[in-house]
Amino acid sequence: MREGLGLSEMEPNPEVRRTETTGVYRQLPWDDETVTRFWRWQSRFPEEYFTNLFGDRIARTLAPWIRSGNGSVLDYGCGLGFLPRHLAALGCRVWATDFSKEAVALTNSRNAGVAGFEGADTVAEICSRGQHFSRIVSIEVIEHLDDRHVASFFGAICDMLAPEGMAIITTPNEEHLEKSQIYCPCCDHVFHRYQHVRSFSAATLDEMVRAHGLVPIQTFTTDFSRRSRWHPKQIVRDLISIRPGLSRRPPHLVCIARRA
């Protein structure tokens, strides 16, 4: 921008003008360093984390499948460590893991003293010990993984899952990624505000699970964010959902799978 000019007099950026004309903007490339910086920033706002907002409802929804195991549960992709205490409240012995050492340290700190919490470690460390779990839960993780990391994600599940165990994978249901795109005027790129890089239907989630060594037992939709029936905000959401043409799709997918 030339010195002394207002916003309306900014010198045009040829690349921006081209993309505004065509309606096509450049996607931010999510390399590992960029992802790490993004989540280091996001960790400053723990009140926005999905498992912090809805951890108790997630645990209660998944309880029938979690409690049917032998009690050993792994929170895979634990992030800041909000879910383990809710899983432990189901009477389970809970471990947690993440690819980030920072996330592991925060999870251990946040859950220190929680009855049933057995500790957190990196995925590499747990796999190297040959430790196995009756239930592995991965809550809203897979939508963040690009093609470079999908195979290793499922490979670790297969390595850590006990022979008769179950993996429980959740993800947004048929998310319209473009609706959550935001634009960075500094780098002239757009990106998903929560770093989601893929969207799933029940069919495509099953397809990916089958392609990576697991067999889906049951896949269903749910709403982890649903409040009690008489909560004022829930009443409004229910009224909106029954208006013609405004039916509301359940926002979350759950896939229960076993080893092939």
C-alpha positions as CSV (number, residue, x, y, z in Angstrom):
1,M,0.0,0.0,0.0
2,R,1.4,3.4,-0.9
3,E,2.1,5.6,2.1
4,G,-0.7,7.9,3.0
5,L,-3.4,6.1,1.0
6,G,-6.6,4.7,2.5
7,L,-7.7,1.1,2.2
8,S,-9.8,1.8,-0.8
9,E,-6.7,3.1,-2.6
10,M,-4.5,0.1,-2.0
11,E,-2.3,-0.9,-5.0
12,P,-3.9,-4.0,-6.5
13,N,-2.1,-7.3,-6.1
14,P,-2.2,-9.0,-9.6
15,E,-2.4,-12.5,-8.0
16,V,-5.3,-11.5,-5.7
17,R,-7.1,-9.8,-8.6
18,R,-6.7,-12.9,-10.7
19,T,-8.1,-15.2,-8.0
20,E,-11.0,-12.8,-7.2
21,T,-12.0,-12.8,-10.8
22,T,-11.9,-16.6,-11.1
23,G,-13.2,-17.3,-7.6
24,V,-10.3,-19.7,-7.0
25,Y,-7.9,-19.1,-4.1
26,R,-4.7,-20.8,-3.3
27,Q,-5.0,-23.4,-0.6
28,L,-2.4,-23.2,2.2
29,P,-0.1,-26.2,2.0
30,W,-0.2,-28.0,5.3
31,D,3.3,-29.3,5.8
32,D,4.4,-30.7,9.2
33,E,6.0,-27.4,10.3
34,T,2.9,-25.3,9.4
35,V,0.6,-27.8,11.2
36,T,2.8,-27.7,14.3
37,R,2.8,-23.9,14.4
38,F,-1.0,-23.8,13.9
39,W,-1.8,-26.1,16.8
40,R,0.8,-24.4,19.0
41,W,-1.3,-21.3,18.5
42,Q,-4.7,-23.1,18.9
43,S,-3.5,-24.6,22.2
44,R,-3.7,-21.0,23.6
45,F,-7.5,-21.4,23.4
46,P,-8.3,-24.7,25.3
47,E,-11.9,-23.6,25.8
48,E,-12.5,-24.2,22.1
49,Y,-11.3,-27.7,22.0
50,F,-13.9,-30.3,21.0
51,T,-13.1,-32.8,23.7
52,N,-13.1,-30.0,26.3
53,L,-16.5,-28.8,25.2
54,F,-18.2,-32.2,24.8
55,G,-15.9,-34.8,26.4
56,D,-18.5,-36.0,28.9
57,R,-21.1,-36.5,26.1
58,I,-18.6,-38.3,23.9
59,A,-17.8,-40.7,26.7
60,R,-21.4,-41.4,27.5
61,T,-22.3,-41.9,23.8
62,L,-19.5,-44.4,23.3
63,A,-19.8,-46.1,26.7
64,P,-21.6,-49.2,25.5
65,W,-18.7,-50.1,23.2
66,I,-16.0,-48.9,25.6
67,R,-17.3,-50.8,28.6
68,S,-17.7,-54.1,26.6
69,G,-13.9,-54.5,26.5
70,N,-11.4,-55.6,29.2
71,G,-11.0,-52.1,30.6
72,S,-7.9,-50.9,28.8
73,V,-8.6,-47.9,26.6
74,L,-6.2,-45.7,24.5
75,D,-7.1,-42.1,23.6
76,Y,-5.3,-41.9,20.2
77,G,-4.7,-38.2,19.2
78,C,-5.3,-36.9,22.7
79,G,-4.4,-33.3,22.0
80,L,-4.5,-31.3,25.2
81,G,-5.8,-34.2,27.2
82,F,-9.4,-33.4,28.0
83,L,-10.9,-36.8,27.2
84,P,-9.0,-39.2,29.5
85,R,-10.8,-38.2,32.7
86,H,-14.2,-38.8,31.1
87,L,-13.1,-42.2,29.8
88,A,-11.7,-43.0,33.3
89,A,-15.1,-42.1,34.8
90,L,-16.5,-45.1,32.9
91,G,-14.4,-47.3,35.1
92,C,-11.6,-47.9,32.5
93,R,-7.8,-47.8,32.8
94,V,-6.9,-45.1,30.3
95,W,-3.8,-44.4,28.4
96,A,-3.3,-41.5,26.0
97,T,-1.0,-40.9,23.0
98,D,-0.2,-38.2,20.5
99,F,2.4,-37.6,17.8
100,S,3.4,-34.4,19.6
101,K,5.6,-34.5,22.7
102,E,4.1,-31.2,23.8
103,A,0.6,-32.7,23.7
104,V,1.8,-35.7,25.7
105,A,3.3,-33.5,28.4
106,L,0.2,-31.4,28.7
107,T,-2.0,-34.5,28.9
108,N,0.1,-36.0,31.7
109,S,0.0,-32.7,33.6
110,R,-3.8,-32.2,33.1
111,N,-4.7,-35.7,34.2
112,A,-2.3,-36.1,37.1
113,G,-4.2,-37.6,40.0
114,V,-7.2,-38.8,37.9
115,A,-8.1,-42.2,39.1
116,G,-7.8,-44.7,36.3
117,F,-5.4,-42.6,34.2
118,E,-2.3,-44.6,33.5
119,G,-0.3,-42.0,31.6
120,A,0.4,-40.6,28.1
121,D,3.3,-41.2,25.7
122,T,4.1,-40.6,22.1
123,V,2.7,-43.0,19.5
124,A,6.3,-44.1,18.7
125,E,7.0,-45.0,22.3
126,I,3.9,-47.0,22.8
127,C,4.3,-48.9,19.6
128,S,8.0,-49.6,20.5
129,R,6.9,-51.2,23.8
130,G,4.5,-53.5,22.0
131,Q,1.6,-52.4,24.2
132,H,-1.9,-53.4,23.2
133,F,-5.4,-52.1,24.1
134,S,-8.9,-53.5,24.2
135,R,-10.3,-50.2,22.9
136,I,-8.7,-47.4,20.9
137,V,-10.7,-44.2,20.6
138,S,-9.7,-41.5,18.1
139,I,-11.9,-38.5,18.4
140,E,-12.1,-36.0,15.5
141,V,-8.5,-36.7,14.3
142,I,-8.8,-38.4,10.9
143,E,-10.1,-35.2,9.2
144,H,-6.8,-33.5,9.9
145,L,-4.7,-36.1,8.1
146,D,-3.5,-35.6,4.6
147,D,-2.4,-38.5,2.3
148,R,1.1,-38.5,3.8
149,H,-0.1,-39.6,7.3
150,V,-3.3,-41.7,6.7
151,A,-1.4,-45.0,6.3
152,S,0.8,-44.5,9.4
153,F,-2.3,-43.5,11.4
154,F,-4.1,-46.7,10.7
155,G,-0.9,-48.7,10.9
156,A,-0.4,-47.6,14.5
157,I,-4.0,-48.6,15.3
158,C,-3.5,-52.0,14.0
159,D,-0.2,-52.3,15.9
160,M,-1.7,-51.2,19.2
161,L,-5.1,-52.9,19.0
162,A,-5.5,-56.2,20.9
163,P,-6.5,-59.1,18.7
164,E,-10.2,-59.0,19.8
165,G,-10.2,-55.2,20.3
166,M,-12.2,-52.5,18.8
167,A,-11.2,-49.1,17.3
168,I,-13.7,-46.3,17.6
169,I,-13.1,-43.5,15.1
170,T,-15.2,-40.3,15.0
171,T,-15.2,-37.4,12.4
172,P,-17.5,-34.7,11.2
173,N,-20.3,-36.0,9.1
174,E,-20.3,-34.8,5.4
175,E,-18.7,-31.5,6.4
176,H,-18.7,-28.8,3.8
177,L,-15.1,-27.8,4.1
178,E,-15.4,-24.7,2.0
179,K,-17.9,-23.2,4.6
180,S,-15.1,-23.0,7.2
181,Q,-12.4,-21.6,4.9
182,I,-10.8,-18.3,6.0
183,Y,-8.5,-16.1,4.1
184,C,-5.0,-14.8,5.1
185,P,-4.3,-11.5,3.5
186,C,-0.6,-11.7,4.4
187,C,0.2,-14.9,2.5
188,D,-2.8,-14.8,0.1
189,H,-4.0,-18.3,0.9
190,V,-7.2,-19.8,2.3
191,F,-7.3,-22.6,4.8
192,H,-9.8,-24.4,7.0
193,R,-10.1,-22.7,10.4
194,Y,-9.6,-26.0,12.2
195,Q,-7.1,-27.5,9.8
196,H,-9.5,-30.0,8.4
197,V,-8.3,-31.4,5.1
198,R,-10.8,-34.1,4.2
199,S,-14.5,-34.8,4.7
200,F,-16.3,-38.1,5.1
201,S,-19.7,-39.7,4.6
202,A,-20.5,-43.0,6.2
203,A,-19.6,-44.8,3.0
204,T,-16.2,-43.1,2.4
205,L,-15.2,-43.5,6.1
206,D,-16.0,-47.3,5.9
207,E,-14.0,-47.4,2.6
208,M,-11.0,-45.8,4.2
209,V,-11.2,-48.0,7.3
210,R,-11.4,-51.2,5.1
211,A,-8.5,-50.1,2.9
212,H,-6.2,-49.9,6.0
213,G,-6.6,-53.2,7.8
214,L,-9.8,-52.8,9.8
215,V,-13.3,-54.1,9.3
216,P,-16.2,-51.8,10.2
217,I,-18.7,-53.4,12.5
218,Q,-21.1,-50.4,12.8
219,T,-21.1,-46.9,11.4
220,F,-23.6,-44.4,12.6
221,T,-24.3,-40.7,12.9
222,T,-24.8,-38.8,16.2
223,D,-24.6,-35.4,17.7
224,F,-22.1,-35.1,20.5
225,S,-23.0,-31.4,21.0
226,R,-26.7,-32.1,21.7
227,R,-27.8,-30.7,25.0
228,S,-30.6,-32.0,27.3
229,R,-34.0,-31.9,25.7
230,W,-35.2,-28.9,27.6
231,H,-32.1,-26.8,27.3
232,P,-33.2,-23.4,25.7
233,K,-30.6,-23.7,22.9
234,Q,-31.6,-27.3,22.2
235,I,-35.3,-26.4,22.0
236,V,-34.4,-23.8,19.3
237,R,-32.3,-26.2,17.4
238,D,-35.1,-28.8,17.5
239,L,-37.6,-26.3,16.3
240,I,-35.4,-25.3,13.4
241,S,-34.9,-28.9,12.4
242,I,-38.6,-29.6,11.9
243,R,-39.2,-26.7,9.6
244,P,-39.7,-27.8,6.0
245,G,-36.5,-27.7,4.0
246,L,-34.3,-27.1,7.1
247,S,-33.7,-30.6,8.3
248,R,-30.5,-30.9,10.3
249,R,-28.0,-33.6,9.5
250,P,-26.4,-35.2,12.6
251,P,-23.0,-33.5,12.7
252,H,-20.8,-36.5,13.7
253,L,-19.9,-39.9,12.3
254,V,-18.8,-42.9,14.5
255,C,-17.2,-46.0,13.1
256,I,-16.7,-49.0,15.3
257,A,-14.2,-51.4,13.7
258,R,-12.1,-54.5,14.5
259,R,-8.9,-55.8,13.0
260,A,-9.2,-57.7,9.7
